[in-house]
Structure formats: C-alpha cells, structure tokens
Amino acid sequence: MQTLILNNGVEMPALGLGVFQTPPDETRAAVTAALELGYRHIDTAAAYGNEREVGQAIRVSAVPRDDIFIETKIWISDYGYDETLHGFDKSAAKLGVDRIDLLILHQALPSDFDKTLAAYRALERLLADGKVRAIGVSNFMVDHLTALLDTTTVVPAVNQLEIHPYFQQRAVLDFDDEHGILNQAWSPIGGITFYPGYGEERRSVLEDPAVTAIAEAHGKSPAQVLLRWGIQQGRSVIPKSTKRHRIAENIDVFGFALTADELKSLDALETGRRGGPEPSDITLAAYGRAIPGA
C-alpha cells in the first residue's frame, strides 16, 4: 500500500474504504472484508450512522489497531467549541477507540461560519491533547479555507472533496497544494453521478469512452483507472463498496501506471458539474440533525 505524509508528519495510506451510505447492517461485513484484503484506512462520519459498526469490525479484526488509520467527521449539528469536543467523545465511544487518526469537519457551513471556526478550534485542542493525530476539513472551498487560515493556528492536514474526472475542482486543489493541505477524493470513481436528487442526467464517468479505452489498454476496470488517476496525481482516494470483489478490485491499483497522455485525456473530461450538494446550500435549517451518543 502506498502511503502519503500529512503536513504534520503523520503517515496515511493513500487508499481507503469509504462507508458513505453504507447501511449499518452492511458496514461491519464491508470493513471486515476490506481489512482482510489489505486496506488499512477506513473513512466514516458521525452523520453516516455507522461508526459503531466500523469500530466493531476493527475490534474483531486480526489487524492490530495501530496498523489501521481511522478517519471520521464531525457533523454540522455538533459545531461550536464545546459541541465539537463532545462530538469527538461520541465518535470515539462508538468507534471504541481512545484516539482518532484523522478528525475533520464535514462541511464548511458558510451560513454560520463562526460556529465552523469554533469547531475547528476544538479540533486544534484535541490535536494538542493527543486525542487525534491529525485534523482537517471536508468540502471547503477557497474562500472557506482562506477565512479558516486567517483565524486559526493549525493548517488542515486534509481537505476531502468531490473529485473525479467529471468534476475536478482545480482551483481548490491548487490552493490546497500551495498550502500543504492534502486533497482527498470522495466519490473518486464518480459514483455520486448515480445518486438521485441532483438533476435529471445520470451520466456515468465509468462508461465514458475515454475511460473505457484506457481500461482496455491496461487490462483494468474503469474504476481502477479512475482510482489510479487520483493516486498518480498525489491524492488520497476513498472508494466505497459493500461487495467483496469490488473492494478487492479497488485496492488493486498499485501495479500499473497511466501515461502522461492518458492522464491528460482524463483531465480533459471536466464538465464543471458538481454531483453533490453545493457547499453554500448546507445550512443547519436544511441539514441539521441530532447526532446520538454511543
């Protein structure tokens, strides 16, 4: 497994298993399969409702806890200094761990950014106290990052973003690179384009002729090509699946390399169309919900 070094020196596996929208009753089996197949990075979130099952799979695994990189997220309902400290306690208890490897803020919440800043200061406190090894953010745009860097002390280690060839967010990627923030791709194979609720078109990057041609040339699947595209450009990728054969396929991306021309052809697929919600649409009124304790 290739690893990446975060801006505070912490080592993180470049590829992990994501469990977004994975039902709790399927999460434990998916994480168990991933750990058996060589994954050492699991990405979950308080809002996913499956942290407990992630923790259960980790505890019964033959893989030592110290060899597993656990990443989770604080939801907007737990923003604020004291609220975020409590959010950590809830996540740690569900995961069954004393320390979380990477803890990030799930959304920028621009409609109440003071709460976001207070939440990030709580992450800084957790980092200083050794309760987390690294801290970061998710779905933060350049203006959010600029405001955060202007008023806090610790530069985020990670910014988790929707990144796939159809939606590349190059301005954010470049800003992160300039400031030593690692870009981490959620929906790295464009799976969000299959989800209902974000427009009528259900276009799949997996079926794009440019992608399938490269896959055929390397004897790989389209998903493997898209994951390789992200990894080869220095990003972390966290594909999700509950199917063991897909979980196995998604980690088998370190034995081949895309050519410069192939990378360019994938870069050229940019549509400028976001699959997930606009960060500015995330408000407490629309998306706030209580996160239960352990």
C-alpha positions in Angstrom: 0.0 0.0 0.0 1.3 3.4 -1.0 1.3 6.0 1.8 1.1 9.7 2.0 2.8 12.0 4.6 0.5 14.7 6.0 1.7 18.2 6.8 2.3 17.2 10.4 4.4 14.2 9.6 1.6 11.6 10.1 1.6 8.7 7.6 -1.7 7.8 6.0 -2.5 5.0 3.5 -3.2 6.6 0.1 -6.3 4.5 -0.5 -9.0 3.7 2.0 -12.5 2.2 2.2 -15.4 4.8 2.4 -18.6 3.8 4.1 -20.9 6.7 3.0 -24.5 5.5 2.5 -23.4 2.0 3.7 -26.3 0.7 5.9 -25.1 -0.2 9.5 -26.0 -3.8 9.0 -23.7 -4.0 5.9 -20.9 -1.9 7.3 -19.3 -4.4 9.5 -19.0 -7.0 6.7 -17.6 -4.4 4.3 -14.9 -3.2 6.7 -14.1 -6.8 7.7 -13.6 -7.7 4.1 -11.5 -4.6 3.4 -9.2 -5.3 6.3 -8.8 -8.9 5.2 -7.9 -7.7 1.7 -5.2 -5.3 2.8 -7.0 -2.0 3.5 -5.6 -0.1 6.4 -7.6 3.1 6.1 -11.3 3.4 6.9 -13.3 6.6 6.4 -16.6 7.1 8.2 -18.5 10.0 9.7 -20.9 10.8 12.6 -23.6 11.6 10.0 -23.3 8.2 8.3 -24.7 6.4 11.3 -22.3 3.5 11.1 -19.3 4.5 13.2 -20.3 1.8 15.8 -20.1 -0.9 13.1 -16.8 0.3 11.8 -15.4 0.0 15.3 -16.9 -3.5 15.8 -15.2 -4.7 12.6 -11.8 -3.2 13.7 -12.0 -4.7 17.1 -12.6 -8.3 15.9 -10.0 -8.0 13.1 -6.7 -9.7 13.2 -5.1 -6.5 12.2 -3.6 -4.6 15.1 -5.4 -1.3 15.9 -2.2 0.7 15.5 -1.9 -0.5 11.9 -5.4 0.9 11.0 -5.9 4.5 10.1 -9.4 5.7 11.3 -10.9 8.8 9.8 -14.2 10.3 10.8 -16.1 13.6 10.6 -17.9 16.0 12.9 -21.4 16.9 11.6 -22.6 20.5 11.5 -25.1 19.9 14.3 -22.1 19.5 16.6 -20.3 22.6 15.5 -19.2 25.1 18.2 -16.3 24.6 20.6 -17.8 22.6 23.4 -20.2 20.8 21.0 -17.3 19.6 18.8 -15.4 18.4 21.8 -18.5 16.4 22.8 -18.8 15.3 19.1 -15.3 13.7 19.4 -16.4 11.9 22.6 -19.4 10.5 20.8 -17.4 9.3 17.8 -14.6 7.8 19.8 -17.1 5.9 22.0 -18.9 4.5 19.0 -15.6 3.6 17.3 -14.4 2.1 20.6 -11.1 4.0 20.5 -9.3 6.5 22.7 -7.6 8.3 19.8 -8.8 9.0 16.2 -6.2 9.2 13.5 -7.9 11.9 11.4 -10.8 14.0 12.5 -12.3 16.5 10.1 -15.2 19.0 9.8 -17.8 17.5 7.4 -18.9 20.8 5.8 -17.9 24.4 5.8 -21.3 25.7 7.0 -20.8 29.1 5.4 -24.2 30.3 6.8 -22.8 30.1 10.3 -19.1 30.2 9.8 -18.4 31.4 13.4 -19.6 28.0 14.5 -17.3 26.4 12.0 -14.3 28.3 13.3 -15.2 27.4 16.9 -15.4 23.8 15.8 -12.0 23.9 14.2 -10.5 25.4 17.3 -11.9 22.4 19.2 -10.1 20.2 16.7 -6.9 22.1 17.4 -7.4 21.4 21.1 -8.0 17.7 20.5 -4.8 17.6 18.5 -2.8 19.4 21.2 -4.2 17.0 23.8 -3.2 13.9 21.7 -6.7 12.7 21.2 -6.4 12.9 17.4 -3.3 12.5 15.3 -4.3 14.9 12.5 -7.2 17.3 11.8 -8.8 18.6 8.6 -11.9 19.7 6.7 -14.2 18.5 4.0 -16.0 20.3 1.2 -14.2 23.6 2.0 -13.8 25.9 -1.0 -11.1 28.5 -1.4 -12.9 31.3 0.4 -13.7 29.0 3.3 -10.1 27.9 3.5 -8.8 31.4 3.3 -11.1 32.5 6.2 -10.0 29.5 8.2 -6.3 30.0 7.7 -6.7 33.7 8.6 -8.2 33.0 12.1 -6.8 29.6 13.2 -3.3 28.2 14.0 -3.1 24.7 12.6 -3.2 24.3 8.8 -5.7 21.4 7.9 -3.9 18.2 7.0 -6.6 17.2 4.6 -9.4 18.6 2.6 -11.9 15.9 1.5 -13.7 16.9 -1.7 -15.7 15.5 -4.5 -13.1 14.8 -7.1 -13.4 12.7 -10.3 -12.7 13.4 -13.9 -16.1 15.0 -14.5 -15.7 17.4 -11.5 -12.1 18.2 -10.6 -12.3 21.5 -8.5 -8.8 22.5 -9.8 -8.9 25.9 -8.1 -9.4 24.2 -4.7 -6.8 21.5 -5.5 -4.2 24.2 -6.4 -4.9 26.2 -3.2 -4.6 23.1 -1.1 -1.3 22.1 -2.8 0.0 25.6 -2.2 -0.7 25.5 1.5 0.4 21.9 2.1 -3.2 20.5 2.5 -3.6 17.0 1.1 -6.5 16.6 -1.3 -8.7 13.6 -0.6 -11.3 12.4 -3.1 -14.7 11.3 -2.1 -16.6 9.8 -5.0 -13.3 9.2 -6.7 -15.0 7.0 -9.4 -17.8 9.4 -9.9 -20.4 7.4 -8.0 -22.3 10.5 -6.9 -23.5 10.8 -10.5 -25.7 7.7 -9.9 -27.4 9.2 -6.9 -31.0 10.6 -7.2 -31.8 14.2 -6.4 -29.1 16.2 -8.2 -30.6 16.7 -11.7 -32.1 14.5 -14.3 -29.0 13.4 -16.1 -27.4 10.2 -14.7 -24.2 10.3 -16.6 -21.5 7.8 -15.5 -17.8 8.5 -15.8 -17.3 4.8 -15.6 -18.9 4.4 -19.1 -17.1 7.4 -20.7 -15.3 6.2 -23.9 -12.0 7.8 -22.8 -12.1 5.9 -19.5 -13.1 2.5 -21.1 -10.4 2.8 -23.7 -7.7 3.3 -21.1 -9.1 0.4 -19.1 -8.9 -1.9 -22.1 -5.3 -0.8 -22.8 -4.2 -1.8 -19.3 -6.4 -4.8 -18.8 -8.0 -3.0 -15.8 -11.6 -1.9 -14.9 -12.8 1.7 -15.4 -13.0 2.1 -11.7 -9.3 1.0 -11.3 -8.3 3.6 -14.0 -10.1 6.4 -12.1 -8.6 5.5 -8.8 -5.2 5.3 -10.4 -5.8 8.8 -11.9 -6.3 10.2 -8.5 -3.4 8.4 -6.8 -1.0 9.1 -9.5 -1.7 12.8 -9.1 -0.9 12.7 -5.4 -4.4 12.5 -3.9 -5.9 10.2 -1.3 -8.9 8.2 -2.6 -11.6 6.6 -0.5 -13.9 4.5 -2.8 -16.9 2.8 -1.3 -18.4 -0.6 -1.9 -20.1 -3.3 0.1 -19.2 -6.1 -2.4 -16.1 -8.1 -1.6 -15.0 -8.5 -5.2 -15.3 -4.7 -5.8 -13.5 -4.0 -2.6 -10.7 -6.3 -3.8 -10.7 -4.7 -7.2 -10.4 -1.1 -5.8 -7.2 -1.8 -3.9 -5.5 -3.5 -6.9 -4.4 -0.2 -8.4 -0.7 0.0 -7.5 0.7 -2.4 -10.2 0.3 -0.2 -13.2 0.7 3.5 -14.2 -1.1 5.8 -16.6 0.9 7.6 -19.2 1.1 11.3 -19.4 -1.2 11.3 -22.4 -3.7 9.1 -20.6 -3.7 11.5 -17.6 -4.3 14.4 -19.9 -7.2 12.6 -21.6 -8.9 12.1 -18.2 -8.2 15.7 -17.2 -10.0 16.8 -20.3 -13.3 15.2 -19.2 -14.1 18.1 -16.8 -17.7 19.1 -17.0 -17.8 21.7 -14.2 -20.9 20.0 -12.8 -20.9 19.1 -9.2 -22.7 15.9 -8.3 -23.1 16.5 -4.6 -24.8 19.5 -2.9 -23.4 23.0 -3.2 -21.4 23.8 -0.1 -23.4 27.1 0.2 -26.6 25.0 0.4 -25.5 23.3 3.6 -27.4 25.0 6.5 -28.5 23.9 9.9 -32.1 24.5 8.9 -31.8 22.2 5.9 -29.3 19.6 7.1 -29.1 19.9 10.8 -30.0 16.7 12.8 -29.0 15.5 16.2 -26.1 13.0 16.3 -26.9 10.5 19.1 -24.3 9.4 21.6 -22.9 5.9 22.0 
